[in-house]
Amino acid sequence: MRRSQSLLGLIGLLLLFFGAASLLLTGQLGLYPVVHLVGGIGLLGWFLLASFRELGSLLTARSTKYGANMIVYSALFLLLLAAINWLGVRYNQRIDFSEQGVFSLSPQAKSILEGLDREVSLQAFLEGGRETAIEDLLKSFGAASPKVQVELIDPDAQPDLAQKYGVRSYGTVRVAYAEQATTVSQPSEEAITNAIIKVTKAKQQIVYFLQGQGEPEIEDIAGPRGYGQVKQDLTNESYTVKPLLLLQEGAVPEDADIVVIAGAEKRLQEQEIGALRDYLGRGGKAVFLLPPQTGDELAGLLADYGVVLGRDVVVDEVLRLFEGPQLGLNPIVTTYGAHPITEGFVERTIFPVTRSVTPAKDLPLGLTVTSIAKTSQTSWAETDLETLFGKGEASLDAEADAAGPVSIGVAVTADLGALDRGEGEARLVVYGTAAFAENKYMN
C-alpha cells in the first residue's frame, strides 16, 4: 500500500509540474494544462491525506529520492526550454540556412530597407488572417529592418478596415509610409520592394530615352527588340519614363534626371551630340548602351570622360558536351568592380554581342572611371570583324586583340569644377551592348 501511495504521489507531482510548465510556456489555459493541474492536485492531495503520519519516513525512501531526482532534472530541462523560448521572443532573429538563400531578401531589397528614415507599415489582408507564403515573405521584410511593421488582418473580421483602404480581394498588402500608401494585389519580394520605393520617394525621377535614330522603342512591349519591359519595370519602381527626340527638342529638358542612349541604328547628328555634351556639362546623368559597330560618333564625347570604346567584339569560348570548345558571342560575366552599382552583386550575367569598354589609361584630376563588368579569362576582344561576321571564325591575335578578362562596362564620376568644365558632378554609365535590356532578355 505504501508503494502505491508513493507512486501516486510522484505521479501527482509530475502532473502538477508539467501542467504548470505548459501554462508557463504557452501562456494559454488549454485542455492539456487544466487536465494535468487538476489531476496533479487531486493525486497529490489524496497522497498527503493518506500518508500524513508516514510522511517523514516516506521522504527518506529510496524510491522517493529517485522520483525527486527525476523531477529536479525535468524541472531543469523545462527551465532551459523556457529560457530559450523567452530569448527567442525577446531577441527574434531569422537565419536562412538554405543553400540559395531562398528565405532571405535580395541585397537590393535590404539596401532599400536600410535607407528608411521612418516606419513602413505592411498590412496583409488574408482570408482568416493567415496565409503561410505571404506571412513568411512579410516576416522577411520585418526581420530585415526594425522600421518595418507587419500586420495580418482578416478582412471578414474587420470589414470596416478593408473598406477604408479599398481592399477588395484576399492576399492584398497595403504599404504605408507617412502620408503615402499603395496596395499590392500579387505580393512578391519585387512587388513589395517597388511599393516601398514608390511610397518613400519624395519626388519621381524622370528618365528620358533617346529616340528617332532607330533605337529600341520604349512603348514596344511585345517585340523581341523593344524596351517596353524596361519601361514597365522602371515605372514600377516609381520612375517616370519619357521619349526624347533631340532633333526636335534641340536640348535635353531641364527636368531630366537621367538620359539613356541605347542602340541607335543610325548615326547621331552633331546637334544631338552637342545637346548631350551640354547636358553632361551642367551635371547631367546618362547611360550609354552602345553595341559593336554603332555609336562610334560618340567616341570623342566619351573620351572626354575617360572612356575608351573598343572597335571590336568580345568572343568567349563555350564548352559543349561531345563538341569541345566553340566560339560564343554572348560572354558571361562573373567579375564586377568595386562600385555602388555592383555592390553585393554575385549573379552570373550575360552580355549578348558586346564590344569592349575600358577606362582610359591617363585620367585627369576630377575623373574617376571604374570598370564594373569583366568577361572571363578565356575571352578576348576580337578586332577582325570582317572574318568574324563573314566566315564565323576568330582567333586571338596577341598583337591586335586584347586578351581576357575584358572590360565591357564602366561607371564615371566627373567633378566638373576640377575639370574646369563648370560646376557640380556628372555621372555616366557605359556598356558595350544594348541587347541585354531588350524584351527577349528581360522576360
Stockholm file with secondary structure:
# STOCKHOLM 1.0

chainA/1-443         MRRSQSLLGLIGLLLLFFGAASLLLTGQLGLYPVVHLVGGIGLLGWFLLASFRELGSLLTARSTKYGANMIVYSALFLLLLAAINWLGVRYNQRIDFSEQGVFSLSPQAKSILEGLDREVSLQAFLEGGRETAIEDLLKSFGAASPKVQVELIDPDAQPDLAQKYGVRSYGTVRVAYAEQATTVSQPSEEAITNAIIKVTKAKQQIVYFLQGQGEPEIEDIAGPRGYGQVKQDLTNESYTVKPLLLLQEGAVPEDADIVVIAGAEKRLQEQEIGALRDYLGRGGKAVFLLPPQTGDELAGLLADYGVVLGRDVVVDEVLRLFEGPQLGLNPIVTTYGAHPITEGFVERTIFPVTRSVTPAKDLPLGLTVTSIAKTSQTSWAETDLETLFGKGEASLDAEADAAGPVSIGVAVTADLGALDRGEGEARLVVYGTAAFAENKYMN
#=GR chainA/1-443 SS CHHHHHHHHHHHHHHHHHHHHHHHHHCCCCHHHHHHHHHHHHHHHHHHHHTSTTHHHHHTSHHHHHHHHHHHHHHHHHHHHHHHHHHHHHTCCCCCCSTTCTTSCCHHHHHHHHTCSSCEEEEEECGGGCCHHHHHHHHHHHHHCTTEEEEEECTTTCHHHHHHTTCCSTTEEEEEETTEEEEESSCCHHHHHHHHHHHHCSSCCEEEEECSSSCCCTTCSSSTTCCHHHHHHHHHTTCEEEEECHHHHSSCCTTCSEEEEECCSSCCCHHHHHHHHHHHHTTCEEEEECCTTSCGGGHHHHHTTTEEECSSEEEEEEEETTTEEEEESSCEECBCCSSGGGTTCCCCEECCSCCCEEECSSCCTTEEEEEEEECCTTCEEECCHHHHHHHSCCCCCTTTSEESSCEEEEEEEEETTTTTSCSSEEEEEEESCSGGGSHHHHC
#=GC SS_cons         CHHHHHHHHHHHHHHHHHHHHHHHHHCCCCHHHHHHHHHHHHHHHHHHHHTSTTHHHHHTSHHHHHHHHHHHHHHHHHHHHHHHHHHHHHTCCCCCCSTTCTTSCCHHHHHHHHTCSSCEEEEEECGGGCCHHHHHHHHHHHHHCTTEEEEEECTTTCHHHHHHTTCCSTTEEEEEETTEEEEESSCCHHHHHHHHHHHHCSSCCEEEEECSSSCCCTTCSSSTTCCHHHHHHHHHTTCEEEEECHHHHSSCCTTCSEEEEECCSSCCCHHHHHHHHHHHHTTCEEEEECCTTSCGGGHHHHHTTTEEECSSEEEEEEEETTTEEEEESSCEECBCCSSGGGTTCCCCEECCSCCCEEECSSCCTTEEEEEEEECCTTCEEECCHHHHHHHSCCCCCTTTSEESSCEEEEEEEEETTTTTSCSSEEEEEEESCSGGGSHHHHC
//
